[in-house]
Amino acid sequence: MSNEKARELSRKLNVLFWVGVIIAVVDLIKSDSLVSAVCGIIYAVLLIMMGRLNGFYKKSGVIVFISMGVTVIWLVVTTAALFTYGIGAMGIYMALLVTIAIAVLTIYGTYCEIKGHSACLEEVGNPLSGTWMTIWKWLLAGYVCVVIGMVMLFIVPALGTIASLAGGIIMFVIGIVKIVYIYKTMAVFRDYNGPVFASEACGQQGQDFSETSSASQTSYVYAEPVREPGAEADTGEKGDERDGGNGENDQQ
């Protein structure tokens, strides 16, 4: 991953983090659904903009928009039907089916977002990539509990309430964890300095080796050859044979 891509990803994740914080606070205090909806749109737009960095982000943003659109249309239709025909069994079942469909879209959109975070971190070899997939498993467990709880409300209300409550708690806690890890992911790409190429690494090793070699000096000790026993006697005898054995030729 290039430094430019990492910096851009860091900036987008920083905005994504703060928008997620606002959504979490608004949903917690239930103060203004309009603010939550606007923040949700901003969140989806950011994901789509991040789509050129990783395709999973774009999928997530598009699915969020579709889910929000289906939700708005369904609210308008059900409100009109309520005032016209009242609440009936068919209306309840239709509401249940649409709610499940929206939940499925939300689950898949969340998966695409988390998969995008994981894939980008895997690209730079960061271990947080695996942590994101663990977060996804917990969120999936929470979604499944909520969906099962909604279905069970019409069969065994007590079990449906317990399942929905358990799923809601899981989703709330893991939702906070998700926001925290968005910040951690942002910090990873903010501090990213690019890959170390093999040629650069070899050059650095060669430089270190040359510096070490120049700093050290090798000493050589030259020793006289060791003569075998009796070598001097053989030399003397040969000299004696040349000068008659008394050395008089050297003196002459």
DAJO-V640920 format. One record per backbone hydrogen bond with DSSP energy under -1.0 kcal/mol. CO is the residue of the C=O (numbers start at 1). NH is the residue of the N-H. If there is no record, write none. Layout:
co = (CO;CO)
nh = (NH;NH)
//
This chain:
co = (2;3;4;5;6;7;8;9;10;11;12;13;14;15;16;17;18;19;20;21;22;23;24;25;26;32;33;34;35;36;37;38;39;40;41;42;43;44;45;46;48;50;50;54;55;56;57;58;59;60;61;62;63;64;65;66;67;68;69;70;71;72;73;74;75;76;77;78;79;80;81;81;88;89;90;91;92;93;94;95;96;97;98;99;100;101;102;103;104;105;106;107;108;109;110;111;112;113;114;115;116;117;118;119;121;126;128;129;130;131;132;133;134;135;136;137;138;139;140;141;142;143;144;145;146;147;148;149;151;152;152;156;157;158;159;160;161;162;163;164;165;166;167;168;169;170;171;172;173;174;175;176;177;178;179;180;181;182;183;184;185;186;187;197;198;199;200;201;202;203;204;205;206;207;208;209;210;211;212;228;230;231;232;233;234;235;236;237;238;239;240;247;248)
nh = (6;7;8;9;10;11;12;13;14;15;16;17;18;19;20;21;22;23;24;25;26;27;28;29;30;36;37;38;39;40;41;42;43;44;45;46;47;48;49;50;51;53;54;57;59;60;61;62;63;64;65;66;67;68;69;70;71;72;73;74;75;76;77;78;79;80;81;82;83;84;85;86;92;93;94;95;96;97;98;99;100;101;102;103;104;105;106;107;108;109;110;111;112;113;114;115;116;117;118;119;120;121;122;123;126;129;132;133;134;135;136;137;138;139;140;141;142;143;144;145;146;147;148;149;150;151;152;153;154;155;156;160;161;162;163;164;165;166;167;168;169;170;171;172;173;174;175;176;177;178;179;180;181;182;183;184;185;186;187;188;189;190;191;201;202;203;204;205;206;207;208;209;210;211;212;213;214;215;216;231;234;235;236;237;238;239;240;241;242;243;245;251;252)
//
